[in-house]
């Protein structure tokens, strides 16, 4: 008897020290008011499956169950992020396919469960499915819109690294006409030809271009827009030298002096900076110097000012990159 009592005592200590305690159905938390208990009960009763009314959240086609009262006497009020698709009493109005693609039929519904001063909220996001096509032209345009995926257009490439031509057809497999627009036809032409810019011309490693397809048949049309990043050609050796030459300005060399008033040592760099860009490294060109008067300005950038009574001395520096 003593052994069983001690085991029971240990069990009770472990149980009561475990942290949060959940009251079983029918029991009440002594710290909660009656209204709070009722709100919690109706909150737990109003599960997603009940609201969805035997549907899946990603494919809503019928009305939802959105009651205005819970079984424990709580008031339930509803909000809908798009009452054109789902009203606050649960009525579902399926959009046409053309309305659907604007926001993919997404609706956020929120229930506020309240009684007296107590209240809780519950939210659920759902997708309302579009109605089927109304005629053959709609059916063709919708089918060709779905067929013309980003992957097909990019021709096996990624959004952020376009280097080859795109696939931009003028007709879909279901007979729709497809016309194209490009925000920069010098880079992406309306037939899908990609002309990568030269890095040395823009000093940018990529350029963004937006293309837009209009898919139409009869009076029906849909548009698809895609933003792509076209990678520039990496600089050739000659271009790297030209970039280095553009970097090696008077300001870099003079090191805070003026060209007509040199008093301190110059900055005769022997290497240009190197940079890492998407297609690798460039820069780090070697620079050698010649001075018309090494006694005044040496090629190690040392300045030896002439005697005061000898006046100014003009020195020509030549950099070979």
C-alpha positions in Angstrom: 0.0 0.0 0.0 2.8 2.4 0.9 4.6 1.7 -2.4 1.5 2.5 -4.5 0.9 5.7 -2.6 4.4 7.0 -3.2 4.1 6.2 -6.9 0.8 8.1 -7.1 2.4 11.0 -5.2 5.3 11.2 -7.7 2.9 11.1 -10.6 0.9 14.0 -9.2 4.0 16.1 -8.7 5.2 15.5 -12.3 1.8 16.2 -13.7 1.2 19.5 -11.9 4.7 20.8 -12.5 4.6 20.3 -16.3 3.5 23.8 -17.2 0.3 24.8 -19.0 -2.7 22.8 -17.9 -5.6 22.3 -20.3 -9.0 21.9 -18.8 -11.0 19.0 -20.1 -14.3 19.6 -21.8 -16.9 20.7 -19.3 -14.3 22.1 -16.9 -13.8 25.8 -16.5 -10.6 27.8 -15.8 -11.3 29.5 -12.5 -9.4 32.6 -13.8 -11.7 33.1 -16.8 -15.1 34.7 -16.7 -18.2 33.0 -18.1 -18.1 35.1 -21.2 -14.4 34.3 -21.8 -15.1 30.6 -21.4 -17.9 30.7 -23.9 -15.7 32.7 -26.4 -13.0 30.1 -26.1 -15.4 27.2 -26.6 -16.9 28.8 -29.7 -13.5 29.7 -31.0 -12.4 26.0 -30.7 -15.7 24.9 -32.3 -15.3 27.1 -35.4 -12.6 25.1 -37.1 -11.4 25.6 -40.6 -13.1 22.4 -41.8 -16.5 23.7 -40.6 -16.1 27.0 -42.4 -14.9 25.5 -45.6 -18.1 23.4 -45.8 -16.4 20.2 -47.1 -14.1 22.0 -49.6 -10.4 22.7 -49.8 -9.1 26.2 -49.1 -7.3 26.4 -52.4 -10.3 25.4 -54.6 -13.5 27.1 -53.4 -16.5 26.7 -55.7 -19.5 26.7 -53.3 -20.7 28.7 -50.4 -18.9 28.7 -47.1 -20.4 28.2 -43.6 -20.1 31.5 -41.8 -22.6 31.5 -39.0 -23.5 34.6 -37.0 -23.8 32.7 -33.6 -21.9 30.0 -31.9 -23.3 27.0 -29.9 -22.2 28.7 -26.7 -24.2 31.9 -27.3 -21.3 34.0 -28.7 -21.9 36.5 -31.5 -19.8 35.9 -34.7 -19.2 38.8 -37.1 -17.3 38.4 -40.4 -15.0 40.4 -42.6 -14.0 39.6 -46.1 -11.0 41.1 -48.0 -13.0 40.8 -51.2 -16.8 40.9 -50.8 -17.2 40.6 -54.6 -16.0 37.0 -54.3 -17.1 36.0 -50.7 -19.8 38.0 -48.9 -19.8 38.2 -45.1 -22.6 35.7 -44.9 -20.6 33.1 -46.8 -22.0 33.5 -50.4 -19.3 32.7 -53.0 -19.4 34.5 -56.3 -17.0 32.8 -58.6 -15.1 35.2 -60.9 -14.5 34.8 -64.6 -11.1 33.6 -65.6 -10.2 37.1 -66.6 -11.0 38.5 -63.2 -9.4 35.5 -61.5 -5.9 36.1 -62.9 -5.7 39.6 -61.3 -5.4 38.3 -57.8 -5.8 34.5 -58.3 -9.1 34.7 -56.4 -7.5 35.0 -53.0 -9.8 36.1 -50.2 -9.0 36.5 -46.5 -12.0 36.0 -44.2 -11.9 36.9 -40.5 -14.4 35.9 -37.8 -14.7 37.9 -34.6 -16.2 35.8 -31.8 -17.5 37.9 -28.9 -19.6 37.8 -25.8 -19.8 40.7 -23.4 -16.3 42.2 -23.1 -14.6 39.0 -24.3 -13.6 38.4 -27.9 -11.2 36.5 -30.2 -10.5 36.5 -33.9 -9.9 33.7 -36.4 -8.7 34.3 -40.0 -8.6 31.9 -43.0 -7.2 32.5 -46.5 -9.0 30.8 -49.4 -8.8 30.8 -53.2 -12.1 31.0 -55.2 -11.9 29.1 -58.4 -13.0 30.8 -61.7 -16.0 29.9 -63.8 -15.4 27.8 -66.9 -15.0 29.7 -70.2 -18.2 31.2 -71.7 -17.4 30.6 -75.4 -14.8 29.1 -77.7 -12.7 32.3 -78.0 -12.4 32.5 -74.2 -11.6 28.8 -74.1 -8.8 29.3 -76.7 -7.3 32.4 -75.0 -7.4 30.9 -71.6 -5.7 27.7 -72.8 -3.0 29.6 -74.6 -2.5 31.9 -71.6 -1.9 28.8 -69.4 0.3 27.3 -72.0 2.6 30.4 -72.4 4.4 29.9 -69.1 7.3 31.9 -67.9 9.5 28.8 -68.4 8.5 28.5 -72.0 9.2 32.2 -72.7 12.6 32.2 -70.9 13.6 29.2 -73.1 15.1 27.2 -70.2 16.8 30.2 -68.6 16.3 31.9 -65.2 14.6 35.3 -64.6 17.8 36.9 -63.3 20.4 35.6 -65.8 19.2 35.9 -69.4 22.0 35.5 -71.9 20.3 33.8 -74.9 17.3 34.4 -77.1 13.7 34.0 -75.6 10.8 32.1 -77.1 8.2 34.7 -78.0 5.8 33.1 -80.6 3.2 35.1 -82.5 0.5 32.3 -82.2 -0.6 29.9 -79.5 -1.3 26.2 -80.0 -5.1 26.9 -79.6 -5.2 29.5 -82.4 -4.8 32.7 -80.3 -2.8 35.6 -81.7 0.1 36.7 -79.5 1.7 40.2 -79.8 4.7 41.4 -77.8 6.0 44.6 -76.3 9.4 45.3 -74.8 10.5 48.1 -72.6 13.9 48.0 -74.3 13.9 46.6 -77.8 17.6 47.2 -78.2 18.2 44.5 -75.6 15.1 42.2 -76.1 13.4 42.5 -79.5 9.8 41.7 -79.9 10.7 38.5 -81.7 12.7 37.2 -78.7 16.2 38.1 -79.9 18.4 39.0 -77.0 21.2 41.6 -77.6 23.3 41.6 -74.4 24.8 45.0 -73.6 28.5 45.6 -73.3 29.7 46.1 -69.7 32.2 48.6 -70.9 29.5 50.8 -72.4 27.2 51.0 -69.4 29.4 49.9 -66.5 26.5 47.9 -65.4 26.6 44.1 -65.1 23.0 43.7 -66.1 19.9 45.5 -67.4 16.2 44.9 -66.5 13.7 44.6 -69.4 10.0 44.1 -69.1 8.2 42.2 -71.8 4.4 41.9 -72.3 2.4 39.4 -74.3 -1.1 40.1 -75.4 -3.0 36.9 -76.2 -6.2 37.4 -78.1 -8.9 35.8 -80.2 -12.0 37.6 -81.4 -13.0 40.1 -78.8 -11.2 38.2 -76.0 -7.7 39.0 -74.8 -5.4 38.4 -71.8 -2.0 40.0 -71.0 1.0 38.5 -69.4 4.0 40.6 -68.2 7.4 39.4 -67.3 10.5 41.3 -65.9 13.8 39.8 -66.9 17.4 40.6 -66.1 19.8 40.4 -69.1 23.4 39.9 -68.2 26.0 42.1 -69.9 28.9 40.8 -71.9 32.0 40.7 -69.7 34.7 43.2 -70.7 37.4 42.1 -73.1 41.1 42.9 -72.2 41.0 46.0 -74.4 37.8 47.1 -72.6 39.3 46.4 -69.2 42.2 48.7 -70.1 39.8 51.4 -71.3 37.9 51.1 -68.0 41.2 51.4 -66.0 42.2 54.4 -68.1 38.9 56.1 -67.3 39.4 55.3 -63.6 43.0 56.8 -63.5 41.9 60.4 -63.3 43.9 63.6 -62.3 42.1 63.4 -58.9 43.6 59.9 -58.3 47.1 60.8 -59.3 47.3 64.3 -57.7 46.5 62.9 -54.3 45.0 66.2 -53.0 47.4 68.5 -55.0 46.6 70.8 -57.8 48.2 70.2 -61.2 49.7 73.7 -61.1 50.7 73.6 -57.5 52.2 70.3 -56.4 53.7 70.3 -52.9 53.3 66.7 -51.6 53.8 63.2 -52.9 51.6 62.0 -55.7 49.7 58.7 -56.0 51.3 56.9 -58.9 49.5 53.6 -58.6 51.0 50.4 -60.0 47.8 48.5 -60.2 44.2 49.5 -60.8 41.4 48.2 -58.6 39.8 44.8 -59.2 36.1 44.2 -59.1 33.9 41.1 -58.7 30.8 41.1 -60.8 28.4 38.4 -61.8 30.5 36.9 -64.6 33.8 37.0 -62.6 36.7 39.3 -61.8 37.9 42.2 -63.9 40.4 45.0 -63.4 43.7 44.7 -61.6 45.6 46.1 -64.6 49.3 46.9 -64.2 50.5 50.5 -64.5 54.0 51.7 -65.2 55.2 55.3 -65.1 57.7 57.5 -66.8 58.6 61.0 -65.6 60.1 63.8 -67.8 62.1 64.9 -64.7 62.7 62.0 -62.2 64.6 64.4 -60.0 61.5 66.4 -59.3 58.9 63.7 -59.5 60.1 60.1 -59.2 58.2 57.1 -60.6 57.7 55.9 -57.0 55.4 59.1 -56.6 58.0 61.0 -54.5 58.0 64.7 -55.1 61.2 66.7 -54.6 60.4 70.3 -54.7 62.9 72.6 -56.4 64.8 75.3 -54.6 62.8 78.5 -54.0 64.9 80.7 -56.3 64.6 78.3 -59.2 60.9 78.9 -59.8 58.3 76.3 -60.9 59.3 73.2 -62.8 56.9 71.5 -65.2 57.0 67.7 -65.3 55.2 65.4 -67.6 54.1 62.0 -66.3 53.2 59.1 -68.6 51.2 56.0 -67.5 51.2 52.8 -69.5 48.4 50.5 -68.5 
